[in-house]
Amino acid sequence: MDDLLADFVAETREMLEASEGEIIAWEADPADRARLDTIFRFVHTVKGNCGFFDFPRLAGLSHAAEDALADCRAGRRAPDSALVSAVLAIIDRIAAMVDAIEAGEDFPEADDEALIAALDEEPEIEIDARGEDAPPSPAEPGAEQAGDSGDVRPGQHAAQRSIRLPVDLLDRVMSGVSDMVLARNDLAHRLRQAGNQPTIDGPFERLTTILSDVRDAITRMRMQRIETLFASLPRLVRDLSGELGKQVMIDLEGGDVELDREMIEVVRDPLTHIIRNAVDHGIEPPSDRLAAGKREIALLSIAARQSGNTISIVVSDDGRGLDEERIAAKAVATGLVSEGQLREMGRDKILQLIFEPGFSTAEKVTGVSGRGVGLDVVRQNLERVGGSIKVSSQPGVGTLFTLQIPLTLSIIAGLTVETGEQRFAVPQSYVEEIVHSSAKALDYTRMGETALITFRGERVPCLLLSDVLGLEAGDVAEGDHTMVMLRLASGDLFALAVDRIHSHGDLVVKPLAPAVMKSGFYAGSTLLDDGRPVLLLDVTNIAGMYDLVSDARTRVLKAGMEEGERAAGTAMRAMLFTDFAGRRLGLRLELVKRIETAAASAVDRSTGTARAVIDGVILPLVGLPDGPLTSEKVRLLRLSDGACELLYAVAEVDDAVELIEPLKPVADDPLVEAMTLVAGRTVTLIDGHELFARHGEPPEPAARPLARLPDSEWARTILAPLVASAGYEIAEANAPEDEVALTIMFDEVCEVAGGLDRPVSGAVIRLSDQPDGTGRQTIYRYDRAALVEALHRARNRGHAANEGASA
Amino acid sequence: MNDLLVMAQIAGRRCALHAHDVKSVIEVGAVEPVPRTPAFIAGITAMRSQALTVIDCRLALGLGSDGWPTDHRAAVVAVAGHSYALRVDAIEDITTGSADPGQVPGGFGPEWSRVASGMIETAIGPALLLDLAALIAGPARTGEPVGAAA
C-alpha cells in the first residue's frame, strides 16, 4: 500500500479510537459543546485528508456531517438525538470504508445518500450504518493494524507490519538501553580489575554484542527518512516562487538518508528558512536571469548525505550569489566588525558574517523573508545540537549552504581526556588524531597569548584545556601535553592540549541543566565506567570562542610551512604497539615496512616457527600468543632490514611517536634494546638486530623452487620432507630440467652423470653413503646439520651455488 | 494547607521545601566541578545512572558559603525536567506546614525575597518557604563573565 495511504488509514483509525469515547458521551448529552468540537474536528480532518486521495464517497459523507455539525456549533441548529444518530451512522460508515481501503477492496455500493439525508432536519428515517451492505462489524477502532493481518482478506498485500507507538515510549526504551550500556561499562570495568576469567568473559562478550545490536535497532527505531522533511519542500518552493513571480525548479536528493526523529524536527525550521532566503534573495526574477544568460527557470537543489555519524544537507541555488561588498558594508554599518578587521578577512569569512546576530541585507522586508528571524537563529539552533552551517558563494553563479548535523543525540563515541585531575569527554567524531609528543617534536611555541604547534608540517593553533576551562595546570610541563587534534565540521583543525588520554568508548550523553549549558563549554554530561560523571565538551563552541573557525587559520598555516618541514626528522621515531601479552612495545619506525592485516587462516603454526603468507610470500611470524588466535584477523607489523623480512603479530597498533626521553639499555633480555618513556608510560623498545638475527629470512616466494631428488624410496620418504621444509618443492620425475633449481644426488650417480656429460641444471648437492667423507665435498646423508645448511646456502645463492661441484 | 515540608538550614536560616518537590535525599558522593560556570553550581554528581547538578544554596542566594557547615546529604529536586542536588547547611526534618505561606512586613531582605514564596508556620517553628525555580536560577548578577575568548 502506498505510504501516504497507510498514514491516512492509520491516522483515521487513531482518531476514531480517540473519539470513540467522545461519541458515546455525545450521544448521552448532545448539548455537550466540548464533545461536539472533538467530533467536528474528526470529520473535518477526514474531509481534509480525502482531498489528497480520490475518495469521493468518503469526502461526501464527511462533508455532510461537517456541515451539520458546523450548524450546531454556530447555534443555527440544536443537536437532537436524530442528528446524533445520523452523525454516528456516518462515522461508523467512515470506519467501515477505511477498513475496506486498507484491505484494498472496493467498498460495496451503499446508500450514502440515505445517510446524508438523515442529517437533514426532522428526518423520519433512522438508518443503521452497519446495514446489510456494510462489511460486518468494522468499527472496532482498537483493532490494531499489525493484528489485522491475521485474517487475510483477498487482495490484501502482505503490508509492512507496523505499529504506531508514542515517542515517549521509544524514549523510555532508549534511555533504558542507555542505562544498560552504562551498567555494561561498569561491569566491564570491574571485570578488568578482577583479571581474566574465561568463564565470565565469554558470556560477557556475548552480552556486549547483543547489547550493541539492540542499541543499533533502537537507534534505528528513532530514525526517520529525511524524506518526511523533504516532502513538504516542493510545495513550499512552488508557493514561494508563485508569490514572488519567480520560476524555480526544485531538485531533491538523498531522501533515503535516515536521521534521528528529533533531529528532523530540529532541522525543519532552519532548512525552511534557508529555502525561503534562497528563493527570495538568491534567485533573480526571470527577466534578470535571461539578461544574465541563464535559464529562465532557476534550480534549487537540496541534497542530504550521510558521512560517518554526521549528515550534511546542502542547499544550493543558481541565483545571483552573495554580494560580498554589501555584506561587508552592512557589517561595518551595524558595528559587527571594524574597517580594519574587514581588511584582514577573506571573502569566505566575510560571507559567514551573514550568520551573525542582527544581520540582514534585505533592503525591503518582504512577506516571505525578513520576519525578524535571521540566519543567526538558524545557526544557533543548529549549533545547539552540535551541528554547524556555512555558506559559500560565487557571484552570479549561485550560493551553497552546507548544514552539518549529528546523526543522533543520545549515544556517541567519545574520548575521555584528563587535565588538572579532572576528566572531560570529547566526541570522537571531532578527533582527527592523538599526538603524544614533546614540545620539541611539536615545535610548540607561544605567539603572544596563542600557542601553536606544528603538525604534519602545518602550524596548528593549540588550546590548553586547562586554560580554556580556567583550571589549575596539571603536572605536565607546558608543551609536553598530549595533543588531541580536533577537526571541526568547517574543516578547521586545532589541537587541544590535555594532560593525558584516559579512555575511549561509547558515551551516553544526557542533557545538562540550563545554567550549565549557558556557559557554552559543555554539550552534555555522561557517566564513566566507574560511575563518575564527566562533562562533554562542546568542541565547536569552544573553537568559536577562540575564533578558530575558518580563515584565520590559512594565513598562519602558510607562514609555518617551511619551518615545519625543517623540524621533521630530528627525533628518532618508533612504532608503538601492544603485544598479545599486553605489553607496550616499540620498534624503530625505520624497521616497519607496513602494517598488514591477515586472516587468521593465513597463519601457519604447524612448525616451530610460525609463518604467515602475505602477498604470496611466506614470512616468519613472531609475537603470536601462546593459545590459539581468538580473532579472525590478526594485525601484523611487516618488518624489514633491507634484505630480510619478518612479521610481528600485535594485539593493537597504537601510534607512531617520537622518542624524546633517554633510552635506558636493558641487559638481561637480548631481545630488548632499551626502555624509554612515552607520554609518561614505559615502553620496551625491541632490539631490531637481535630480532632479525633470530628470525629474519629473505621473503620466500610461495611458489617454491623445484628440487630433484634421487629416485629411491629413501629419498622420497626421508630426504624429501627435509628438503621441503627448507623451502623446496619436490620435482616430479618428468619436470623440465631447466625449471629445477637444485639437484640432490648421490656422489656415485653424480660421477656417472658427469661422465655421461648429462646436463645438470641448478645447484647440486652431493650425498655420500659414508659418514667419513669429510675430505671430499660431499655430505653424509644423515648429517642433518650439514644438509640443512647446504640446502639453505643453495637457496640463498640461487643458481650461483653449486655445492660440492668438484667432479 | 497541610503540606509535608522538608526543613533545611541554609546560611543559618531555617527554610522549607515542599516535600513533593523533593524526590529524595541522597548522600553526595564525589562532585565533579564544572569550570567556567557561576560559582553556585558546585558541580555534577552521579545518582545511579543519572547526573545531577549540584547547587550550593548559599551561593545561589548570593550569600557567601563560608562560615556555614555543609550537610553530607543533599535534597534532590527536579525543576523543568532537570534534576538538581541542593547543598545546604543541614537537612533537618520532615514536618507539616500549618498555614498558608504569608509575608512579613519589611520583607526578608533582597537575597531572600527573590527566592522565598513566603513565611510558613510549621510544627517546629516558622520557616522560609523556598521557590525552587528562583533558587536554581542563581543570583541575579550571573556570576563572573563566561567565555574568556582569546
Interface residues (C-beta under 8 A of the other chain):
Chain A: S178 D179 L182 A183 Q422 R423 E449 T450 L469 G470 L471 V508 K510 P511 L512 A513 P514 A515 V516 K518 S519 G520 F521 Y522 S525 T526 L527 G531 R532 P533 V534 L535 M545 Y546 D547
Chain B: A30 E32 P33 V34 P35 R36 T37 P38 I41 I44 T45 A46 S49 Q50 A51 T53 A80 H82 Y84 I136 A137 G138 V146 G147 A148 A149 A150
